[in-house]
């Protein structure tokens, strides 16, 4: 932690996170053929978005900014690690941290960690499965593809909405704000897989005006005020299937019950990753 990180992060404590994010939600859904393409071109230039990777590379093909932000990619550009034991990256992004869950705690940054229990909504039985498992935290920047896919085939067992703040999840806040990921609003998707239980935690952040899952549609907004658990019958997804999406940049945290995880060479903190890339090899 340094003074620059602190100065950049402290205003976030007093900002009206949800109000700002709901305003962004409305603005990104405005239909304006004269302004939307120009906004997309400017955004793409500032954040270095590669429009040629999109199925529709023409900014004029999008009626709202949100359509562009959740744009599909040309599938041939993201080949999948389809070996049975391969854990594939669920997103384009950058690894924040990964490794073993130690005594029920997840490493956030130097001097900061948080518990699996609080991350998953406070249910001890839900958290217990991951006590000796592994985790990977992947940050999505504004330039990245914002659909989220399955790193393994799995059967959905429950979805849990956990209310919270909407701190930025950029590097300076991750290094500065204690228990950041356990404080932000999030959606937890729990799966049974051939390699044990898996949790995919979709963490909201300021300007992340919506989190969706394919089985439930728009989960947030509106903002909730209590933990909400839901069960959906017969949701089975193959590796590579889309399972949800963000608006703007945010973070996905993968939790694995299986302790036998051999992380792939080059997959480490601060390493860029692409959708479908092999993150690790698993053993049943």
Secondary structure, 3 states (H helix, E strand, C coil): CCHHHHHHHHHHHCCCHHHHHHHHHHHCCCCCCCCHHHHHHHHHHHHCCCHHHECCCCHHHCCCHHHHHCCCECHHHCCCCCCCCEEECCCCEEEEEEEECECCEEEEECCEEEEHHHHCCCCHHHHHCCCCCEEEEEEECCCCCCEEECCCCEEEEEEEEECCECCCCCHHHHCCCCCHHHHECEEEEEEEECCEEEEEEEECCCCCCCEEECCCEEEECCCCCCCEEECCCCCEECCCCEEEEECCCEEEEEEECCCCEEECCCCCCCCEECCCCEEEEECC
